[in-house]
Amino acid sequence: MTVRDAARRFAPLVVHHRRRYALAAIFLVVSAVAEIIGIFVLSDVLDMALSSDSWQTFAATAAAWLALTLVGAVTDYFGQLRAIAASEDVVRNLRNHLFAWVQRLHPRLHRSYGLGDLVNRHLSDLEAIEHLTGSGLMQLLIATLSTVGLVTAAFIMSWQVAVVAVIAIPVMWLISRSFATAQTRATRLERAANSNIGVAVHEGLAGHETAVAYNQQSCEHARVAGFGQDWLRARIFQSRVEVGFGSVMSVGQVLLTLIIAVMGVWQIRQGHLSVGGLVALTGYLGYLYPKMQEIADLRLSVSSAVVSAERVAELLDLPPSDTDQADAISPSVSPHSTLSLRGVGYGYGPESLLDNASLDVRPGELTALVGPSGSGKSTLAGLLVRFDTPQRGSILLDGTDIRTMTAASVREHVTLLPQQTTIKAGTVADNIAYAQPGATESQVVAAAVAADADDFIRALPLGYATVLDEEGLALSGGQRQRIALARAILRDTPILVLDEPTSGLDTATAARVVEALRRLAVDRTVLVITHDPRLAAAADNVVELRGRRLVHVRTPRHAAPGSMRMRLDVAPRHVVRSLTT
Ligand SMILES: Nc1ncnc2c1ncn2[C@@H]1O[C@H](COP(=O)(O)OP(=O)(O)OP(=O)(O)O)[C@@H](O)[C@H]1O
């Protein structure tokens, strides 16, 4: 990606802040102009003082110089504040935009990047992009205008001296260009190492218990330290480029000042310049040099920002998992819905996971999907809530292909309880109500009762008001599972797809949850994915995912009365075989 590509790509996200940047730029330009005129006035003040004319004229000129300095300082203050406010707001908006997009990506893409890497892209990378398209651009504009103003003023004082300064500008630009290539390479290495550290720290902390249990803390530590070493190398490389550039520029500045001083003295001796004029001239060039260096530095920082732009653009170019057709519909939610698969085929790569899979999951029935680990059950659950679309065949909701519906509408009909339970920072009630933010207290309690969670919640120190930390570590695995189940129940959609709802539960609790699921299935369509023989035995239908196909193992016709109490030893042999695989 070139600087131009990056600017073109992200400018539309910044463009609606142009007025704020413009206002900041106006303040800063006024400040720069006040500075330039101030130096001019200073030369008069000095010449007057040296020629000791009237003290009154001297005082008036000195007051004008002071006033200009004050105007410069005040406008600089407001300009800087405005610029900072605009750039922070742009970063905030860019982050909102990126986060909204990343939320639309398939969960498997989140996993493939790693959370640490994604977090990094939401933080420092966005700041760099703002610099490229907002504050950096504004700084470049002001530095360029100031340079033009200072050079013009220098020309008025002495064109011979000003020519030397003008010649220095393209030389500095060429030097900064040669450093920019190295800076891009260094930044790429630094960003990659930084992301690796983020991923390693996140994984190390998220899997801390496993690391301790397996005595692998030193391995986790070595992993973070290894990436830290890469980062250090990249930072040293980056600093070498930055500091090297700074040193070359300093030598250049000294050379330039020396040449200008020699020329200035020569001009005074020739009678072409006054002492005040030389002071003003060196003042102009004293301001000019940092402005030129700022332009050259911007060239370097822009090279770093391009790397960040590449990293963010990479995420924004990923296809979202919830793209709707142009004429997608949002059918109204009916209390009873049938979910059907017709000849569904799906695979992550060339290998199929599902082939010609067909199934009807009807209201009033509890359907269990069983099958060996890795056979594709969770993948199928993801298709039902349109994380992805089948490559062949279709999934129908009351006869409507879910491809033709908006993804949001599909999820208004179908609730998925994922295999991994998520507990958010907040109270128990907040966690359950996450499914339906406007839910009343009694609805939250009813959902908890249905998930057999009410008793243990009431036993917590503050009951439903007990605050859980982000990972819900204050709760046992089974308790977290039931809170997640209550959350799914609270959504009150006609179809529930529950991935391993009884995993981690003791026999008595699992039995109560199974009972709760049977009650739910009375007026809902419930599909449970399970390895739990008790749950499969309690289901009206049992379907096995076997050899990429869905095979009916048991239908309501064969279900024993009171199937909820069916024991594993009386469940059909093939159910037992598939559950124990
Ligand atoms: N994002 C992915 N990319 C490629 N392959 C994947 C991806 N996610 C899952 N798989 C593979 O697809 C297969 C099915 O995975 P899935 O999680 O659907 O199985 P499952 O039947 O639910 O397993 P389990 O019963 O152990 O939960 C596995 O071989 C898995 O490695």
The ligand as an SDF file (V2000), in Angstrom:
LIG
                    3D

 31 33  0  0  0  0  0  0  0  0999 V2000
  -12.7360  -22.2820   11.1970 N   0  0  0  0  0  0  0  0  0  0  0  0
  -12.4460  -23.5170   10.8210 C   0  0  0  0  0  0  0  0  0  0  0  0
  -11.6440  -23.7130    9.7710 N   0  0  0  0  0  0  0  0  0  0  0  0
  -11.3330  -24.9450    9.3660 C   0  0  0  0  0  0  0  0  0  0  0  0
  -11.7710  -26.0500    9.9730 N   0  0  0  0  0  0  0  0  0  0  0  0
  -12.5770  -25.9070   11.0270 C   0  0  0  0  0  0  0  0  0  0  0  0
  -12.9590  -24.6380   11.5200 C   0  0  0  0  0  0  0  0  0  0  0  0
  -13.7810  -24.8030   12.5930 N   0  0  0  0  0  0  0  0  0  0  0  0
  -13.9060  -26.1310   12.7590 C   0  0  0  0  0  0  0  0  0  0  0  0
  -13.1800  -26.7790   11.8260 N   0  0  0  0  0  0  0  0  0  0  0  0
  -13.0670  -28.2220   11.6690 C   0  0  0  0  0  0  0  0  0  0  0  0
  -14.3440  -28.7040   11.3250 O   0  0  0  0  0  0  0  0  0  0  0  0
  -14.5590  -29.9430   11.9630 C   0  0  0  0  0  0  0  0  0  0  0  0
  -15.8790  -29.9050   12.7080 C   0  0  0  0  0  0  0  0  0  0  0  0
  -15.7630  -29.0250   13.8150 O   0  0  0  0  0  0  0  0  0  0  0  0
  -17.0130  -28.8150   14.7710 P   0  0  0  0  0  0  0  0  0  0  0  0
  -16.5890  -27.9040   15.8490 O   0  0  0  0  0  0  0  0  0  0  0  0
  -18.1740  -28.4090   13.9610 O   0  0  0  0  0  0  0  0  0  0  0  0
  -17.2020  -30.2860   15.3080 O   0  0  0  0  0  0  0  0  0  0  0  0
  -18.1900  -30.8470   16.4210 P   0  0  0  0  0  0  0  0  0  0  0  0
  -18.8840  -32.0020   15.8420 O   0  0  0  0  0  0  0  0  0  0  0  0
  -19.0360  -29.7480   16.9750 O   0  0  0  0  0  0  0  0  0  0  0  0
  -17.1320  -31.3160   17.4990 O   0  0  0  0  0  0  0  0  0  0  0  0
  -17.3200  -31.4560   19.0890 P   0  0  0  0  0  0  0  0  0  0  0  0
  -18.3670  -32.5080   19.3100 O   0  0  0  0  0  0  0  0  0  0  0  0
  -15.9840  -31.9050   19.5320 O   0  0  0  0  0  0  0  0  0  0  0  0
  -17.7100  -30.1220   19.6160 O   0  0  0  0  0  0  0  0  0  0  0  0
  -13.3480  -30.2130   12.8440 C   0  0  0  0  0  0  0  0  0  0  0  0
  -12.5030  -31.1290   12.1720 O   0  0  0  0  0  0  0  0  0  0  0  0
  -12.6900  -28.8810   12.9620 C   0  0  0  0  0  0  0  0  0  0  0  0
  -11.3140  -29.0160   13.0360 O   0  0  0  0  0  0  0  0  0  0  0  0
  1  2  1  0
  2  3  1  0
  2  7  2  0
  3  4  2  0
  4  5  1  0
  5  6  2  0
  6  7  1  0
  6 10  1  0
  7  8  1  0
  8  9  2  0
  9 10  1  0
 10 11  1  0
 11 12  1  0
 11 30  1  0
 12 13  1  0
 13 14  1  0
 13 28  1  0
 14 15  1  0
 15 16  1  0
 16 17  2  0
 16 18  1  0
 16 19  1  0
 19 20  1  0
 20 21  2  0
 20 22  1  0
 20 23  1  0
 23 24  1  0
 24 25  2  0
 24 26  1  0
 24 27  1  0
 28 29  1  0
 28 30  1  0
 30 31  1  0
M  END
$$$$
